[in-house]
Amino acid sequence: MTAKISCHDYGFDCSFVLNEPIGMGVVRKIKEHFEKEHEIDYSEEAIIQMLVNKGHSKEEIRKG
Ligand SMILES: [Zn+2]
């Protein structure tokens, strides 16, 4: 399954889009982006929850 995450969906005026296979790599990239570009320090748990809200299961995220 592919993660399709767009910062715009979360209310940011930002063109960041991630479209790649789901997994912890995606979680880290999103975390890094929020830290660098938006100065928001989300925990990995919070980002996993964002992906769960998009229809992914925690199991597929953690083993990816
Ligand atoms: Zn952004």
N, CA, C, O and the ligand as a Tripos MOL2 file, in Angstrom:
@<TRIPOS>MOLECULE
protein
  257   255    65     0     0
PROTEIN
NO_CHARGES

@<TRIPOS>ATOM
      1 N           0.8420   -1.1990    0.0000 N.3       1 MET1
      2 CA          0.0000    0.0000    0.0000 C.3       1 MET1
      3 C           0.8800    1.2530    0.0000 C.2       1 MET1
      4 O           1.9500    1.2850    0.6070 O.2       1 MET1
      5 N           0.4060    2.2570   -0.6830 N.am      2 THR2
      6 CA          1.1710    3.4870   -0.8070 C.3       2 THR2
      7 C           0.6060    4.5670    0.1070 C.2       2 THR2
      8 O          -0.6080    4.7380    0.2180 O.2       2 THR2
      9 N           1.5110    5.2900    0.7590 N.am      3 ALA3
     10 CA          1.0950    6.4120    1.5970 C.3       3 ALA3
     11 C           0.9850    7.6490    0.7270 C.2       3 ALA3
     12 O           1.9290    7.9950    0.0170 O.2       3 ALA3
     13 N          -0.1370    8.3060    0.7730 N.am      4 LYS4
     14 CA         -0.2870    9.5650    0.0580 C.3       4 LYS4
     15 C          -0.5590   10.6470    1.0890 C.2       4 LYS4
     16 O          -1.6720   10.7870    1.5980 O.2       4 LYS4
     17 N           0.4720   11.3940    1.3770 N.am      5 ILE5
     18 CA          0.3730   12.4290    2.3910 C.3       5 ILE5
     19 C           0.6730   13.7720    1.7600 C.2       5 ILE5
     20 O           1.6840   13.9410    1.0780 O.2       5 ILE5
     21 N          -0.1940   14.7020    1.9880 N.am      6 SER6
     22 CA          0.0360   16.0450    1.4940 C.3       6 SER6
     23 C          -0.1130   17.0090    2.6630 C.2       6 SER6
     24 O          -1.1080   16.9810    3.3880 O.2       6 SER6
     25 N           0.8870   17.8580    2.8320 N.am      7 CYS7
     26 CA          0.8480   18.8270    3.9240 C.3       7 CYS7
     27 C          -0.4070   19.6990    3.8330 C.2       7 CYS7
     28 O          -0.9850   20.1060    4.8400 O.2       7 CYS7
     29 N          -0.7910   19.9620    2.6220 N.am      8 HIS8
     30 CA         -1.9650   20.7890    2.3740 C.3       8 HIS8
     31 C          -3.2060   20.2220    3.0790 C.2       8 HIS8
     32 O          -4.0480   20.9730    3.5730 O.2       8 HIS8
     33 N          -3.3070   18.8760    3.1190 N.am      9 ASP9
     34 CA         -4.4420   18.2190    3.7810 C.3       9 ASP9
     35 C          -4.5260   18.5720    5.2600 C.2       9 ASP9
     36 O          -5.5910   18.4890    5.8700 O.2       9 ASP9
     37 N          -3.3870   18.9690    5.8310 N.am     10 TYR10
     38 CA         -3.3540   19.2660    7.2620 C.3      10 TYR10
     39 C          -3.3850   20.7610    7.5280 C.2      10 TYR10
     40 O          -3.0880   21.2220    8.6310 O.2      10 TYR10
     41 N          -3.7500   21.5050    6.4960 N.am     11 GLY11
     42 CA         -3.9690   22.9330    6.6860 C.3      11 GLY11
     43 C          -2.7420   23.8050    6.5020 C.2      11 GLY11
     44 O          -2.7770   25.0020    6.7890 O.2      11 GLY11
     45 N          -1.6350   23.1990    6.0140 N.am     12 PHE12
     46 CA         -0.4410   24.0090    5.7920 C.3      12 PHE12
     47 C          -0.4230   24.5460    4.3640 C.2      12 PHE12
     48 O          -0.8670   23.8840    3.4260 O.2      12 PHE12
     49 N           0.0970   25.7500    4.2260 N.am     13 ASP13
     50 CA          0.2970   26.3110    2.9000 C.3      13 ASP13
     51 C           1.6680   25.8290    2.4200 C.2      13 ASP13
     52 O           2.6520   26.5660    2.4650 O.2      13 ASP13
     53 N           1.7070   24.5890    1.9650 N.am     14 CYS14
     54 CA          2.9720   23.8950    1.7260 C.3      14 CYS14
     55 C           2.7400   22.8830    0.6150 C.2      14 CYS14
     56 O           1.6920   22.2400    0.5590 O.2      14 CYS14
     57 N           3.7120   22.7450   -0.2570 N.am     15 SER15
     58 CA          3.5310   21.8480   -1.4070 C.3      15 SER15
     59 C           4.1020   20.4480   -1.1690 C.2      15 SER15
     60 O           4.1710   19.6340   -2.0900 O.2      15 SER15
     61 N           4.5110   20.1770    0.0690 N.am     16 PHE16
     62 CA          5.0960   18.8630    0.3800 C.3      16 PHE16
     63 C           4.0850   17.7300    0.1520 C.2      16 PHE16
     64 O           2.9860   17.7320    0.7070 O.2      16 PHE16
     65 N           4.4860   16.7800   -0.6680 N.am     17 VAL17
     66 CA          3.6560   15.6110   -0.9290 C.3      17 VAL17
     67 C           4.5330   14.3730   -0.8520 C.2      17 VAL17
     68 O           5.6310   14.3530   -1.4080 O.2      17 VAL17
     69 N           4.0650   13.3560   -0.1760 N.am     18 LEU18
     70 CA          4.7820   12.0830   -0.1040 C.3      18 LEU18
     71 C           3.8850   11.0190   -0.7140 C.2      18 LEU18
     72 O           2.7090   10.8920   -0.3710 O.2      18 LEU18
     73 N           4.4630   10.2730   -1.6110 N.am     19 ASN19
     74 CA          3.7030    9.2410   -2.2920 C.3      19 ASN19
     75 C           4.6350    8.0530   -2.4770 C.2      19 ASN19
     76 O           5.2690    7.9030   -3.5220 O.2      19 ASN19
     77 N           4.7090    7.2260   -1.4690 N.am     20 GLU20
     78 CA          5.6180    6.0770   -1.5400 C.3      20 GLU20
     79 C           5.1510    4.9610   -0.6160 C.2      20 GLU20
     80 O           4.2620    5.1630    0.2110 O.2      20 GLU20
     81 N           5.7560    3.7770   -0.7570 N.am     21 PRO21
     82 CA          5.2850    2.6350    0.0360 C.3      21 PRO21
     83 C           5.2960    2.9310    1.5320 C.2      21 PRO21
     84 O           6.2340    3.5190    2.0700 O.2      21 PRO21
     85 N           4.2390    2.5100    2.1660 N.am     22 ILE22
     86 CA          4.0490    2.7640    3.5970 C.3      22 ILE22
     87 C           5.1290    2.0530    4.4080 C.2      22 ILE22
     88 O           5.5920    0.9730    4.0400 O.2      22 ILE22
     89 N           5.5170    2.6720    5.5070 N.am     23 GLY23
     90 CA          6.4960    2.0660    6.3970 C.3      23 GLY23
     91 C           7.1030    3.1210    7.2980 C.2      23 GLY23
     92 O           6.7420    4.2970    7.2380 O.2      23 GLY23
     93 N           8.0320    2.6810    8.1340 N.am     24 MET24
     94 CA          8.6450    3.6150    9.0810 C.3      24 MET24
     95 C           9.4910    4.6730    8.3710 C.2      24 MET24
     96 O           9.7200    5.7500    8.9220 O.2      24 MET24
     97 N           9.9570    4.3780    7.1570 N.am     25 GLY25
     98 CA         10.6920    5.3750    6.3790 C.3      25 GLY25
     99 C           9.8220    6.5850    6.0770 C.2      25 GLY25
    100 O          10.2830    7.7250    6.1170 O.2      25 GLY25
    101 N           8.5730    6.3220    5.7770 N.am     26 VAL26
    102 CA          7.6080    7.3970    5.5180 C.3      26 VAL26
    103 C           7.3820    8.2100    6.7910 C.2      26 VAL26
    104 O           7.3330    9.4400    6.7630 O.2      26 VAL26
    105 N           7.2460    7.4960    7.9040 N.am     27 VAL27
    106 CA          7.0380    8.1700    9.1910 C.3      27 VAL27
    107 C           8.2040    9.1260    9.4800 C.2      27 VAL27
    108 O           7.9990   10.2690    9.8880 O.2      27 VAL27
    109 N           9.4250    8.6370    9.2620 N.am     28 ARG28
    110 CA         10.6100    9.4750    9.5330 C.3      28 ARG28
    111 C          10.6820   10.6770    8.6070 C.2      28 ARG28
    112 O          11.0420   11.7740    9.0340 O.2      28 ARG28
    113 N          10.3440   10.4760    7.3500 N.am     29 LYS29
    114 CA         10.3740   11.6020    6.3960 C.3      29 LYS29
    115 C           9.3620   12.6750    6.7620 C.2      29 LYS29
    116 O           9.6480   13.8690    6.6710 O.2      29 LYS29
    117 N           8.1910   12.2460    7.1720 N.am     30 ILE30
    118 CA          7.1630   13.2110    7.5570 C.3      30 ILE30
    119 C           7.6080   13.9620    8.8120 C.2      30 ILE30
    120 O           7.4640   15.1810    8.9040 O.2      30 ILE30
    121 N           8.1510   13.2160    9.7750 N.am     31 LYS31
    122 CA          8.6220   13.8110   11.0230 C.3      31 LYS31
    123 C           9.6910   14.8750   10.7360 C.2      31 LYS31
    124 O           9.6520   15.9830   11.2710 O.2      31 LYS31
    125 N          10.6370   14.5040    9.8820 N.am     32 GLU32
    126 CA         11.7170   15.4130    9.5170 C.3      32 GLU32
    127 C          11.1770   16.6690    8.8280 C.2      32 GLU32
    128 O          11.6200   17.7850    9.0960 O.2      32 GLU32
    129 N          10.2200   16.4550    7.9430 N.am     33 HIS33
    130 CA          9.6460   17.5950    7.2230 C.3      33 HIS33
    131 C           8.9540   18.5680    8.1890 C.2      33 HIS33
    132 O           9.1580   19.7790    8.1060 O.2      33 HIS33
    133 N           8.1540   18.0430    9.0810 N.am     34 PHE34
    134 CA          7.4500   18.9170   10.0340 C.3      34 PHE34
    135 C           8.4370   19.6710   10.9240 C.2      34 PHE34
    136 O           8.2240   20.8370   11.2550 O.2      34 PHE34
    137 N           9.5050   19.0010   11.3020 N.am     35 GLU35
    138 CA         10.5110   19.6550   12.1450 C.3      35 GLU35
    139 C          11.2240   20.7820   11.4070 C.2      35 GLU35
    140 O          11.3570   21.8970   11.9120 O.2      35 GLU35
    141 N          11.6810   20.4590   10.1910 N.am     36 LYS36
    142 CA         12.4840   21.4260    9.4370 C.3      36 LYS36
    143 C          11.6610   22.5790    8.8930 C.2      36 LYS36
    144 O          12.0510   23.7410    9.0080 O.2      36 LYS36
    145 N          10.5170   22.2520    8.3000 N.am     37 GLU37
    146 CA          9.7620   23.2740    7.5750 C.3      37 GLU37
    147 C           8.7240   23.9880    8.4350 C.2      37 GLU37
    148 O           8.3930   25.1480    8.1890 O.2      37 GLU37
    149 N           8.2220   23.2920    9.4370 N.am     38 HIS38
    150 CA          7.1230   23.8760   10.2140 C.3      38 HIS38
    151 C           7.4530   24.0330   11.6900 C.2      38 HIS38
    152 O           6.6510   24.5470   12.4700 O.2      38 HIS38
    153 N           8.6580   23.5780   12.0630 N.am     39 GLU39
    154 CA          9.0980   23.6620   13.4530 C.3      39 GLU39
    155 C           8.0880   23.0650   14.4310 C.2      39 GLU39
    156 O           7.8340   23.6020   15.5090 O.2      39 GLU39
    157 N           7.5280   21.9400   14.0120 N.am     40 ILE40
    158 CA          6.6030   21.1990   14.8650 C.3      40 ILE40
    159 C           7.2510   19.8500   15.1510 C.2      40 ILE40
    160 O           7.6440   19.1310   14.2320 O.2      40 ILE40
    161 N           7.3570   19.5200   16.4150 N.am     41 ASP41
    162 CA          8.0010   18.2690   16.7850 C.3      41 ASP41
    163 C           6.9460   17.2130   17.1040 C.2      41 ASP41
    164 O           6.5610   17.0270   18.2580 O.2      41 ASP41
    165 N           6.4900   16.5300   16.0630 N.am     42 TYR42
    166 CA          5.5350   15.4410   16.2650 C.3      42 TYR42
    167 C           6.2870   14.1830   16.6730 C.2      42 TYR42
    168 O           7.3930   13.9290   16.1950 O.2      42 TYR42
    169 N           5.6900   13.4080   17.5490 N.am     43 SER43
    170 CA          6.2840   12.1150   17.8870 C.3      43 SER43
    171 C           5.9850   11.1300   16.7650 C.2      43 SER43
    172 O           5.0520   11.3280   15.9860 O.2      43 SER43
    173 N           6.7790   10.0750   16.6870 N.am     44 GLU44
    174 CA          6.5030    9.0410   15.6830 C.3      44 GLU44
    175 C           5.0950    8.4890   15.8800 C.2      44 GLU44
    176 O           4.3920    8.1900   14.9140 O.2      44 GLU44
    177 N           4.6990    8.3590   17.1280 N.am     45 GLU45
    178 CA          3.3650    7.8460   17.4460 C.3      45 GLU45
    179 C           2.2790    8.7290   16.8190 C.2      45 GLU45
    180 O           1.2980    8.2240   16.2720 O.2      45 GLU45
    181 N           2.4630   10.0490   16.9040 N.am     46 ALA46
    182 CA          1.4820   10.9910   16.3510 C.3      46 ALA46
    183 C           1.4050   10.8610   14.8340 C.2      46 ALA46
    184 O           0.3250   10.9520   14.2490 O.2      46 ALA46
    185 N           2.5490   10.6490   14.2050 N.am     47 ILE47
    186 CA          2.5690   10.5330   12.7440 C.3      47 ILE47
    187 C           1.9600    9.2070   12.3010 C.2      47 ILE47
    188 O           1.2450    9.1370   11.3010 O.2      47 ILE47
    189 N           2.2610    8.1480   13.0730 N.am     48 ILE48
    190 CA          1.6210    6.8620   12.7920 C.3      48 ILE48
    191 C           0.1040    7.0230   12.8720 C.2      48 ILE48
    192 O          -0.6320    6.4770   12.0500 O.2      48 ILE48
    193 N          -0.3520    7.7730   13.8630 N.am     49 GLN49
    194 CA         -1.7940    8.0010   14.0050 C.3      49 GLN49
    195 C          -2.3600    8.7510   12.7920 C.2      49 GLN49
    196 O          -3.4670    8.4540   12.3440 O.2      49 GLN49
    197 N          -1.6080    9.7160   12.2610 N.am     50 MET50
    198 CA         -2.0390   10.4270   11.0470 C.3      50 MET50
    199 C          -2.2440    9.4470    9.8940 C.2      50 MET50
    200 O          -3.2020    9.5550    9.1290 O.2      50 MET50
    201 N          -1.3190    8.4820    9.7880 N.am     51 LEU51
    202 CA         -1.4040    7.4910    8.7130 C.3      51 LEU51
    203 C          -2.5520    6.5130    8.9580 C.2      51 LEU51
    204 O          -3.2250    6.0820    8.0220 O.2      51 LEU51
    205 N          -2.7650    6.1710   10.2250 N.am     52 VAL52
    206 CA         -3.8980    5.3070   10.5720 C.3      52 VAL52
    207 C          -5.2080    5.9960   10.1810 C.2      52 VAL52
    208 O          -6.1340    5.3540    9.6860 O.2      52 VAL52
    209 N          -5.2710    7.2950   10.4080 N.am     53 ASN53
    210 CA         -6.4670    8.0570   10.0350 C.3      53 ASN53
    211 C          -6.6970    8.0800    8.5250 C.2      53 ASN53
    212 O          -7.8060    8.3380    8.0570 O.2      53 ASN53
    213 N          -5.6350    7.8070    7.7740 N.am     54 LYS54
    214 CA         -5.7450    7.7450    6.3080 C.3      54 LYS54
    215 C          -6.0890    6.3360    5.8280 C.2      54 LYS54
    216 O          -6.1890    6.0840    4.6280 O.2      54 LYS54
    217 N          -6.2660    5.4290    6.7780 N.am     55 GLY55
    218 CA         -6.7100    4.0920    6.3990 C.3      55 GLY55
    219 C          -5.6440    3.0110    6.4470 C.2      55 GLY55
    220 O          -5.8970    1.8740    6.0490 O.2      55 GLY55
    221 N          -4.4480    3.3530    6.9330 N.am     56 HIS56
    222 CA         -3.3960    2.3450    7.0630 C.3      56 HIS56
    223 C          -3.4960    1.6970    8.4350 C.2      56 HIS56
    224 O          -4.0050    2.2940    9.3840 O.2      56 HIS56
    225 N          -2.9960    0.4480    8.5280 N.am     57 SER57
    226 CA         -2.9960   -0.1890    9.8430 C.3      57 SER57
    227 C          -1.6220    0.0000   10.4830 C.2      57 SER57
    228 O          -0.6100    0.1170    9.7930 O.2      57 SER57
    229 N          -1.6100    0.0270   11.8040 N.am     58 LYS58
    230 CA         -0.3450    0.1950   12.5290 C.3      58 LYS58
    231 C           0.6280   -0.9210   12.1740 C.2      58 LYS58
    232 O           1.8340   -0.6910   12.0890 O.2      58 LYS58
    233 N           0.1100   -2.1250   11.9680 N.am     59 GLU59
    234 CA          0.9590   -3.2630   11.6530 C.3      59 GLU59
    235 C           1.7030   -3.0470   10.3390 C.2      59 GLU59
    236 O           2.9080   -3.2850   10.2570 O.2      59 GLU59
    237 N           0.9850   -2.5970    9.3110 N.am     60 GLU60
    238 CA          1.6570   -2.4310    8.0120 C.3      60 GLU60
    239 C           2.6450   -1.2760    8.0630 C.2      60 GLU60
    240 O           3.6560   -1.3040    7.3620 O.2      60 GLU60
    241 N           2.3740   -0.2670    8.8740 N.am     61 ILE61
    242 CA          3.3060    0.8630    9.0070 C.3      61 ILE61
    243 C           4.5880    0.3790    9.6900 C.2      61 ILE61
    244 O           5.6950    0.6570    9.2280 O.2      61 ILE61
    245 N           4.4210   -0.3420   10.7830 N.am     62 ARG62
    246 CA          5.5800   -0.7480   11.5890 C.3      62 ARG62
    247 C           6.4460   -1.7980   10.9030 C.2      62 ARG62
    248 O           7.6530   -1.8440   11.1420 O.2      62 ARG62
    249 N           5.8710   -2.6250   10.0710 N.am     63 LYS63
    250 CA          6.7010   -3.6450    9.4290 C.3      63 LYS63
    251 C           7.2450   -3.1750    8.0750 C.2      63 LYS63
    252 O           8.0710   -3.8470    7.4570 O.2      63 LYS63
    253 N           6.7650   -2.0050    7.6250 N.am     64 GLY64
    254 CA          7.1810   -1.5210    6.3030 C.3      64 GLY64
    255 C           8.5790   -0.9060    6.3100 C.2      64 GLY64
    256 O           9.0620   -0.4580    5.2710 O.2      64 GLY64
    257 ZN          4.8910   21.0360    4.8730 Zn       65 ZN65
@<TRIPOS>BOND
     1     1     2 1
     2     2     3 1
     3     3     4 2
     4     3     5 am
     5     5     6 1
     6     6     7 1
     7     7     8 2
     8     7     9 am
     9     9    10 1
    10    10    11 1
    11    11    12 2
    12    11    13 am
    13    13    14 1
    14    14    15 1
    15    15    16 2
    16    15    17 am
    17    17    18 1
    18    18    19 1
    19    19    20 2
    20    19    21 am
    21    21    22 1
    22    22    23 1
    23    23    24 2
    24    23    25 am
    25    25    26 1
    26    26    27 1
    27    27    28 2
    28    27    29 am
    29    29    30 1
    30    30    31 1
    31    31    32 2
    32    31    33 am
    33    33    34 1
    34    34    35 1
    35    35    36 2
    36    35    37 am
    37    37    38 1
    38    38    39 1
    39    39    40 2
    40    39    41 am
    41    41    42 1
    42    42    43 1
    43    43    44 2
    44    43    45 am
    45    45    46 1
    46    46    47 1
    47    47    48 2
    48    47    49 am
    49    49    50 1
    50    50    51 1
    51    51    52 2
    52    51    53 am
    53    53    54 1
    54    54    55 1
    55    55    56 2
    56    55    57 am
    57    57    58 1
    58    58    59 1
    59    59    60 2
    60    59    61 am
    61    61    62 1
    62    62    63 1
    63    63    64 2
    64    63    65 am
    65    65    66 1
    66    66    67 1
    67    67    68 2
    68    67    69 am
    69    69    70 1
    70    70    71 1
    71    71    72 2
    72    71    73 am
    73    73    74 1
    74    74    75 1
    75    75    76 2
    76    75    77 am
    77    77    78 1
    78    78    79 1
    79    79    80 2
    80    79    81 am
    81    81    82 1
    82    82    83 1
    83    83    84 2
    84    83    85 am
    85    85    86 1
    86    86    87 1
    87    87    88 2
    88    87    89 am
    89    89    90 1
    90    90    91 1
    91    91    92 2
    92    91    93 am
    93    93    94 1
    94    94    95 1
    95    95    96 2
    96    95    97 am
    97    97    98 1
    98    98    99 1
    99    99   100 2
   100    99   101 am
   101   101   102 1
   102   102   103 1
   103   103   104 2
   104   103   105 am
   105   105   106 1
   106   106   107 1
   107   107   108 2
   108   107   109 am
   109   109   110 1
   110   110   111 1
   111   111   112 2
   112   111   113 am
   113   113   114 1
   114   114   115 1
   115   115   116 2
   116   115   117 am
   117   117   118 1
   118   118   119 1
   119   119   120 2
   120   119   121 am
   121   121   122 1
   122   122   123 1
   123   123   124 2
   124   123   125 am
   125   125   126 1
   126   126   127 1
   127   127   128 2
   128   127   129 am
   129   129   130 1
   130   130   131 1
   131   131   132 2
   132   131   133 am
   133   133   134 1
   134   134   135 1
   135   135   136 2
   136   135   137 am
   137   137   138 1
   138   138   139 1
   139   139   140 2
   140   139   141 am
   141   141   142 1
   142   142   143 1
   143   143   144 2
   144   143   145 am
   145   145   146 1
   146   146   147 1
   147   147   148 2
   148   147   149 am
   149   149   150 1
   150   150   151 1
   151   151   152 2
   152   151   153 am
   153   153   154 1
   154   154   155 1
   155   155   156 2
   156   155   157 am
   157   157   158 1
   158   158   159 1
   159   159   160 2
   160   159   161 am
   161   161   162 1
   162   162   163 1
   163   163   164 2
   164   163   165 am
   165   165   166 1
   166   166   167 1
   167   167   168 2
   168   167   169 am
   169   169   170 1
   170   170   171 1
   171   171   172 2
   172   171   173 am
   173   173   174 1
   174   174   175 1
   175   175   176 2
   176   175   177 am
   177   177   178 1
   178   178   179 1
   179   179   180 2
   180   179   181 am
   181   181   182 1
   182   182   183 1
   183   183   184 2
   184   183   185 am
   185   185   186 1
   186   186   187 1
   187   187   188 2
   188   187   189 am
   189   189   190 1
   190   190   191 1
   191   191   192 2
   192   191   193 am
   193   193   194 1
   194   194   195 1
   195   195   196 2
   196   195   197 am
   197   197   198 1
   198   198   199 1
   199   199   200 2
   200   199   201 am
   201   201   202 1
   202   202   203 1
   203   203   204 2
   204   203   205 am
   205   205   206 1
   206   206   207 1
   207   207   208 2
   208   207   209 am
   209   209   210 1
   210   210   211 1
   211   211   212 2
   212   211   213 am
   213   213   214 1
   214   214   215 1
   215   215   216 2
   216   215   217 am
   217   217   218 1
   218   218   219 1
   219   219   220 2
   220   219   221 am
   221   221   222 1
   222   222   223 1
   223   223   224 2
   224   223   225 am
   225   225   226 1
   226   226   227 1
   227   227   228 2
   228   227   229 am
   229   229   230 1
   230   230   231 1
   231   231   232 2
   232   231   233 am
   233   233   234 1
   234   234   235 1
   235   235   236 2
   236   235   237 am
   237   237   238 1
   238   238   239 1
   239   239   240 2
   240   239   241 am
   241   241   242 1
   242   242   243 1
   243   243   244 2
   244   243   245 am
   245   245   246 1
   246   246   247 1
   247   247   248 2
   248   247   249 am
   249   249   250 1
   250   250   251 1
   251   251   252 2
   252   251   253 am
   253   253   254 1
   254   254   255 1
   255   255   256 2
@<TRIPOS>SUBSTRUCTURE
     1 MET1         2 RESIDUE 1 A MET
     2 THR2         6 RESIDUE 1 A THR
     3 ALA3        10 RESIDUE 1 A ALA
     4 LYS4        14 RESIDUE 1 A LYS
     5 ILE5        18 RESIDUE 1 A ILE
     6 SER6        22 RESIDUE 1 A SER
     7 CYS7        26 RESIDUE 1 A CYS
     8 HIS8        30 RESIDUE 1 A HIS
     9 ASP9        34 RESIDUE 1 A ASP
    10 TYR10       38 RESIDUE 1 A TYR
    11 GLY11       42 RESIDUE 1 A GLY
    12 PHE12       46 RESIDUE 1 A PHE
    13 ASP13       50 RESIDUE 1 A ASP
    14 CYS14       54 RESIDUE 1 A CYS
    15 SER15       58 RESIDUE 1 A SER
    16 PHE16       62 RESIDUE 1 A PHE
    17 VAL17       66 RESIDUE 1 A VAL
    18 LEU18       70 RESIDUE 1 A LEU
    19 ASN19       74 RESIDUE 1 A ASN
    20 GLU20       78 RESIDUE 1 A GLU
    21 PRO21       82 RESIDUE 1 A PRO
    22 ILE22       86 RESIDUE 1 A ILE
    23 GLY23       90 RESIDUE 1 A GLY
    24 MET24       94 RESIDUE 1 A MET
    25 GLY25       98 RESIDUE 1 A GLY
    26 VAL26      102 RESIDUE 1 A VAL
    27 VAL27      106 RESIDUE 1 A VAL
    28 ARG28      110 RESIDUE 1 A ARG
    29 LYS29      114 RESIDUE 1 A LYS
    30 ILE30      118 RESIDUE 1 A ILE
    31 LYS31      122 RESIDUE 1 A LYS
    32 GLU32      126 RESIDUE 1 A GLU
    33 HIS33      130 RESIDUE 1 A HIS
    34 PHE34      134 RESIDUE 1 A PHE
    35 GLU35      138 RESIDUE 1 A GLU
    36 LYS36      142 RESIDUE 1 A LYS
    37 GLU37      146 RESIDUE 1 A GLU
    38 HIS38      150 RESIDUE 1 A HIS
    39 GLU39      154 RESIDUE 1 A GLU
    40 ILE40      158 RESIDUE 1 A ILE
    41 ASP41      162 RESIDUE 1 A ASP
    42 TYR42      166 RESIDUE 1 A TYR
    43 SER43      170 RESIDUE 1 A SER
    44 GLU44      174 RESIDUE 1 A GLU
    45 GLU45      178 RESIDUE 1 A GLU
    46 ALA46      182 RESIDUE 1 A ALA
    47 ILE47      186 RESIDUE 1 A ILE
    48 ILE48      190 RESIDUE 1 A ILE
    49 GLN49      194 RESIDUE 1 A GLN
    50 MET50      198 RESIDUE 1 A MET
    51 LEU51      202 RESIDUE 1 A LEU
    52 VAL52      206 RESIDUE 1 A VAL
    53 ASN53      210 RESIDUE 1 A ASN
    54 LYS54      214 RESIDUE 1 A LYS
    55 GLY55      218 RESIDUE 1 A GLY
    56 HIS56      222 RESIDUE 1 A HIS
    57 SER57      226 RESIDUE 1 A SER
    58 LYS58      230 RESIDUE 1 A LYS
    59 GLU59      234 RESIDUE 1 A GLU
    60 GLU60      238 RESIDUE 1 A GLU
    61 ILE61      242 RESIDUE 1 A ILE
    62 ARG62      246 RESIDUE 1 A ARG
    63 LYS63      250 RESIDUE 1 A LYS
    64 GLY64      254 RESIDUE 1 A GLY
    65 ZN65       257 GROUP 0 **** ****
